[in-house]
């Protein structure tokens, strides 16, 4: 196993890129620490698979280096990097049995028969394939075939890392939770470095110790699920993480006050006078409907989703969401909202502004 370091990594599919807009993957500097579980999260086209394929050796980067521990593998092919990769669509050998599929990477490396048999049995037990070991892979359901792919990815105990490229896309929703749980168990059991690419925030946040969020070819934040929720470094993170995502309200900021349409919102920190396009961000969970205090809103509709009520409202020209407990009665005269000052974030030109007692403004991705 190894740590994976990306140094000034960038990639363009243009033969002669002229500027940042020509790069599918903008400059990345990051170290994936040995033995940890990561998720690479973002919408389709943001650069996730490009980055994964560069790490696996399927793609040569336009710029930068890749180090496995201290070894430069930028020009090394996939086999030299000693990694396993599980793809979006299951890759299995239909003419082989399930057991033969799982054993293939070990047989290919000349492992002893006793070791192969024990390893296959152990992996099959962990991912629920014991009953299928003697079946041919042909004709199996998509979820069982993907289990074979997952098992083949983790059957070797000597890999530097295991890379998963949206491995649960073809799986029925009710089986995804089971497979994610099994993947986490495999990580705890074997301690491989695992990097899991997905556009699904639930998959990312339930699997990973740290999540790398990408937007438009750029890594905008790296953090724990809690950090991404509490302190998004960029408006995209605030919007993409959470259901519903963060509310954004155009404001001007003067010290510890945000001003919108002549109304003032008190802030918990001093933000000075940031220059640029400023917005106040607040999670729907920290917005409260009131009778008279706070900013004026009009309620558009209320949805009861069991444990909570989701309220859609209009605050001046901005659409906002409010999450209320199921037991809260939404009354007709609740025509104002207040925000928890400690949960308010301020953004300038889409990046988070860190407030403080001095009023000095600092912004940028964390």
N, C-alpha and C positions, 0 to 999 in steps of 0.2 A: 504494500500500500504506500501511497505517497501524497504529499501536499501538491496542489497544482497552482502555480503562480502565472498570472496573465500580466505581462508588462507592455504597456502602451499598445495594446492590441486593437486593431481596427481592420475592417474589411469592406471592400467595394467590389461589386460585380462588373463595374465599368473597367475596361482595360486601362484607361487613363483618367482617373477621377480628378476633377478640377476643384472640388470644394466639399464641404461637409455634407451637402445635400446628396452627393453621389455615393455616400457610404451607408450601407445597410447596417453595419455595426460601427458605431462611433467609439472613440478611445475608451478602453476598459483597463483598469488596473485593479486587480483583486487576487487574493490568495484563498483557495478552497482548502481549508485545513484538513489534515489527514484524519479520517475516521468520523467525520461529521456528515449529517444529512442536510442537504440544501434543496431549495426549490428555485427554479428560474421561472418567474411569473410575468406574464404580459399578454396582450392581445395578439391575434394573428398578424404577422408581418412586422413585428417589433424587433426582430433580430435574435430571438431565442434559439431557434434551430441552427442558424448560422454560427452562433457562438458554440453550441454543442458540437457541431460538426468540425469546427476548428480544433476543439479540445481532443476530439477522437481521432483526428488525422485525416478525415474525409475531405477536408478543405484546407488549403494553405492560406494564411492571412495575408492581406496586403501589407500590413505593417505590424511590428511588434514581435514579441517572443512568448513562448510557452515553456515553462520549466516544470518538470516533475522532480520534486525535491530540488536539487541543485543542477540537474541535467537538462540541457536545452534540447527539447524534442520538437522544435518548430518545424524542422524538415523531415522528421521521422514519420514513417508510415504507421498505420493503425496497429499492426502486429507488434511493432517495436515498442509501442506505448503500453502494451499489456493492460488494456482496458476491456470491459464488456459493455455492450450497448444493446438496449432493448428499444425497439422501434414502435411507432404508433400502431402499425398493423402487424399481427403476429407472423413471425418467420419460423416455420416448422418444416420438418421433413415428413411428408405425408406417408411415405412408404415405411417409415420407422415406427416402432412402438413409442409410447410416451417415455418409457424407461430408456430406450436407445437415444431418443432426442436429448434427454437430460444428460446422458453419459457422453454424448458426442464431443463436447469441448475437452473432456478429460481423456478420452481415448485418443483424440487428435494430438495430445501432448504426451502420449506414451505412459500414462499413469498405470499403476498396477491394478489388476482386476479386483482384488479385495478392497482396495481404497475406493475404486470407482463404485462398487456395489454399495458400500457403506455410505458414501457421500450422496449417491442418488436416492437411497432410501431415506436419508435424513431430510434432504430438500423436499422430496415428495410428501413426507409427513408434515412438514411445516407449511406447505402451500396447498394441502388437501388434494394431492394427486395419487395417493397410495392405491386407491381402488382402480386406477386407470393405467397402472404401469405396463400391463401386458397388452393394452389396446393399441391398435394402429391409430396414428394421429389423424388420418383421413376420416372425415365425417364427424369429428368432434365439434362441439359448439365453439363459437368465437371466444367465449370467456375461458374455456378449458385450453384452447390453443394459446391464448395470451398467458395463461398460467405456465404453460410449457416454456414460453419465451422468457418469462420472469425467472423461472427456475433455472433455465440454462444460463441466464445472466449472473446468477449468484452461486452456481454450483462450484466454480473455482474459488479457492481460498487465497490465491496468490495475485489477484488482480490489483492494479493501482487504484482503480475507481470503477464504479458502475454508473453508466449514463442512461437515463430513461427519457425517451422523447415521446411525450404525451401517451404513455402506455395504456391508459384506461379509456381512450376515446371510443373504442368499439365495444366496450363492456356495458351491459345493461346497468342503469342507475342503481338498482337495488343490490348489485354485486360489487359496486365500486368501493363501498365502505369496507366490505370484507377483504378485498385485495389490498386496499391501503393499510389496513390493520396488519395483514400478513407481511407487507413490505416493511413496516415499522418493526415488526418482530424479527424479521431477517436482519435488519440493521442492528438492532440491539444484540442479536445473537452473534453476528460475525464481525461487526465493526468496520465494514467497508465504507470508504468515502462514496456517498451516493448523491448524484445531482439529478433532480427530477424536473423536467420541463413540462409546463402546463399553462393553459390560459384560464384555468378554473381556480379561483381563489380558495375554495373549500379544500380542494386537493392539496394546494400548496401549504395552507395554514395548518392543516391537520397532519401533514407528513413531515414538514421540515423544522429543523432547529433554527435555521436562518433562511430568510427569503430574499432573493435578488429580484427587484422589480425593474422591468425594462419598459421603455416607452420610446417609440420612434428611433430605435437603434441605440438608445442611450440607457445606461444603468442609472436610474434616478434615486434609488435607495437600496441599502442592504441592511436588514435588521430582523429582529425576532418578530413573530406575529403581533405581539403586544406593542412593540415600538412602532410598527407600521400603522397600527390603529390609533395609538395615542399621539404620536408626533410625526405625521407624514412630512417628508422632506420636500415634497412637490405636490401641486394640486392634483396631478394624475394619480398619485398614490392615495390621496384622500378620497378621490372619486372612485377608484378601482377597488379599494379595500373597504369592506363593509357592505351591508345590504339592509337598507339603502346606503349609498355612499355619503360622503361628507357634503353638507350644504355650503355653498359659496355665495357671499353677498358682497357686491362692490362697495367699498368704503374708502374714506380718507382717514389717515391715522395721524394723531397728534399726541405723542407721549403715551399716556395710559388711557386714551380715549379713541374709539372708532366712531366715525360720523357717517351716517347714510341718510339722505333726504332730510337733512336738518335734525335728525334724531341721534342721540348719543348712546353708545354702548360702553360701559366701563370695562377696562381690561385689567388683568391681574399683573401685567408687567408693563414696563415703559419701553416703547418701540421707537422713540425718537420721531423723526419725520422721514420715513422711507420714500425714496423717489421712484416713480414707476407706477405700474398698474397694480393697485393694492386690493386685496380681498380679505374678508373675514371668513374663516372656515370653522364650522361647528358640526359635530356629529349629531344626527337626529336624536340619538339617545339622550343628549344633554340640552335639548330644547324643551321648554315647558310652556304649555298654554296657560294663560292667566285671564283674569277679569279686570282689565284696566291698566295694569302695570306692564311696562316694557314697550316693545315695538308693535305697531298695528298690523294685523294679518286678517286675511279672509280665508276661511276653510273651504277647500274645493271638494274634497270627499274624504270619507273615513272607511278604512278596511279593517275588519276584525280577523286576525290571523291566529287566533287561539290564545297564546300567552300574552300577546301584545296587540295594540291597535296602531295601524299605520295611518297617519294623517297627512294628506297633501294640502298645502296651503300656499298662498301668494303673499309675499312680503314686499311691498312696493312693486317693483317690476321683476322680482326674483321668485322663482318657484322653490319652495323648501319642503322638506319632509320632517315629520315629527314622529318619534316612537314613544308611545304611552303604554303604561301597564294595562293589562286587560281589564282590571277592575276600575280604571279611571273613567268617569262619566264625561263624555265630551258634550258640553252644554252650549246652547246657542249664543250665550253672552261671553264665551271665551274668545275674545277678539284681539288678544295680544299675546306676545311671546317674550320670554326672558331666556338668557343663555347663562350657563354656568361659567363664570369668568375664568376659572382654572382650566376649562376644557376648550377655550377659544384659541384658535391658531390664526396667525397673520401671515399672509403671503404677498410677496412683491414680485411681479413678473413671473408668477407661477412657483417661485421658490419660497420655502419657509423662512420667515424672519424670526431670529431669536431675540426676545426681549430681555431686558435687564434693568437694574436700578440706575445705570449710568445713562441710559437712553441711546447707547451706541448700537448701531444696526449692523447685524451680521447675517448674511444669507448664503445659501448654497446647499447642495445635497449632503446628507450625512453619510 
